[in-house]
């Protein structure tokens, strides 16, 4: 048997950028209950705009 390097078994690390919706960029804070109610409402495409 040969010598195995530990680096051979380590996962490759990637830098991942996590973006968060910023209220200064035009996003609104909406409660989850309101969002769920809107998604369950029987609205037409025009009403959703």
C-alpha positions, 0 to 999 in steps of 0.5 A: 500500500502506498501513502495517501495524502489527506488532501485527496479526500477533502472536499473542494472549497468554493467561495459562495456569495450570499445576497440578501434582499435590501430594502434600499434596493426597492424590496419591501419587508412583507410578513410571511402570513401576508405572502402566504395569503396572497399566494393562496388567493385566487387572483388573475394575472392582471390582479397580481401586477 
